[in-house]
Each structure stands twice: as C-alpha cells, then as structure tokens.
Amino acid sequence: MPRINIEHSTHLPEPEVRKRVAEVMRDVERRFELTGRWDGNRYTFSRAGLDGVAVVEPGRVTVELDLGFLLSPLKGRIKSEIESRLAEGLP
C-alpha cells in the first residue's frame, strides 16, 4: 500500500496552526471527497481507498496517508495538492 508522508514547519502558534489546518483539510476534503474529524490535535480522514491523519505539533504539521490500489496512480497529485495547501495556509 503506497504511503505519503508530509512534514510542514511553521512559525505560527499551535492554536492558529490547528485553525488553519482545519481550513486546509476542508478544502482537501471537498476536492478528494474525504470525511474527517478532530480528536485533540489529530485530524483523521478517510474515503474508500485512503486513510490519513494530520497531527498538529508545536512548530509543525505532519500528514500521513495510506493509499489503496486504485488511488496509487494519484499519489503524486495528492501529495502535491496537500503540500501546496499547507504552504499557502501555513507560512
């Protein structure tokens, strides 16, 4: 199963990071038809063939996704989309 790992550093305070990650993930949810929920500083999300988690920590956000066979060809597109959204939303 292909895996995507993304680490994004930020200088913003943790509450602001969490707020902005929520905004980013709403955009990603719409684009890729995901559903997700917060549990503390962990945002878990999924859809058929994809499971992931975004973890907000002081100074960084880590996103990990496991892709199923059918989404494997989209690995690069999914990764670049999330990286782009994080870069825009979290300077």
Protein Blocks (a to p, Z undefined) as FASTA:
>chain_A
ZZdddddddfbdfklmmmmmmmmmmmmmmmnopadddehjaccdddehiacdddddehia
cddddddfklmmmmmmmmmmmmmmmmmmmZZ
